[in-house]
Amino acid sequence: MIFNIPSDLKELKGAGDLVKNLAPKEAIQSNNEGGFPGHVSPFPLNDSAHQYMVTVWDLKLKISVDKSVGAAYLGFNIFGRALTKASIVI
């Protein structure tokens, strides 16, 4: 999860690539439940068709946690600060 993204940002192209370090400087990419930063994806059986849901949240305040927190803790903090959200299935 990436959080504290500047509100005027229009695109996050390639921001999940930790090697290229393309995320905005203000943004923080938290650890996943495996304890390291980056996306961990389930592996569909037999290369079956699958979809991903991407959700963007509009928050009242910045989140004051560091990148070592897990997704569950971060999700709890996001839910308490949420103004609106939008999701897309890809």
C-alpha positions in Angstrom: 0.0 0.0 0.0 1.2 3.5 -0.8 -0.1 6.3 1.4 0.2 10.0 2.0 0.2 10.6 -1.8 0.0 14.4 -2.6 -3.6 15.4 -3.4 -2.6 17.2 -6.6 -0.9 14.1 -8.1 -2.6 12.8 -11.3 -0.7 9.6 -12.0 1.3 6.9 -10.3 2.8 5.3 -13.3 5.4 2.7 -12.2 5.3 3.9 -8.6 5.1 0.4 -7.3 8.6 -0.5 -8.7 10.7 -0.2 -5.6 14.0 -0.4 -7.6 13.2 2.6 -9.7 12.0 4.7 -6.7 9.3 6.5 -8.8 6.8 7.1 -6.0 6.4 10.8 -4.9 8.9 11.7 -2.1 6.0 12.5 0.3 4.4 9.1 -0.2 5.2 6.0 1.9 5.0 2.5 0.7 4.2 0.2 3.7 5.3 -3.3 4.3 2.9 -6.0 3.2 1.8 -8.8 5.5 5.0 -10.7 4.6 7.0 -7.9 6.3 8.6 -6.3 3.3 7.5 -3.5 0.9 5.8 -4.2 -2.4 2.8 -6.0 -3.7 2.2 -9.7 -2.9 -0.2 -11.3 -5.3 -2.1 -14.5 -5.0 -1.2 -16.9 -7.8 -4.3 -18.1 -9.7 -4.5 -21.8 -10.4 -3.7 -23.0 -13.9 -3.1 -19.4 -15.1 -6.9 -18.9 -14.9 -8.3 -15.5 -15.7 -8.4 -13.2 -12.7 -9.1 -9.6 -11.8 -7.6 -7.0 -9.4 -9.5 -4.3 -7.5 -7.6 -1.0 -7.0 -9.0 1.4 -4.5 -8.1 5.0 -3.9 -9.1 6.7 -0.6 -9.5 10.4 0.0 -8.5 11.1 3.7 -9.1 14.0 6.0 -5.6 13.8 7.4 -2.2 12.4 6.6 -1.5 9.0 8.2 1.3 9.3 10.9 2.8 5.8 10.8 6.0 4.5 9.3 6.5 2.0 6.4 7.0 -0.9 8.8 3.3 -1.2 9.6 1.3 -4.0 8.0 -1.6 -3.7 5.6 -4.2 -4.5 8.3 -3.0 -1.8 10.7 -2.8 0.7 7.8 -6.3 -0.2 6.6 -7.6 0.5 10.1 -6.1 3.9 10.0 -7.4 4.6 6.5 -10.9 3.6 7.4 -11.0 6.1 10.4 -9.9 9.0 8.2 -11.8 8.3 5.0 -13.9 11.0 3.3 -14.5 9.1 0.1 -13.2 6.2 -2.0 -13.2 5.0 -5.5 -12.5 1.5 -6.8 -11.9 0.0 -10.2 -11.6 -3.7 -11.2 -8.9 -4.4 -13.8 
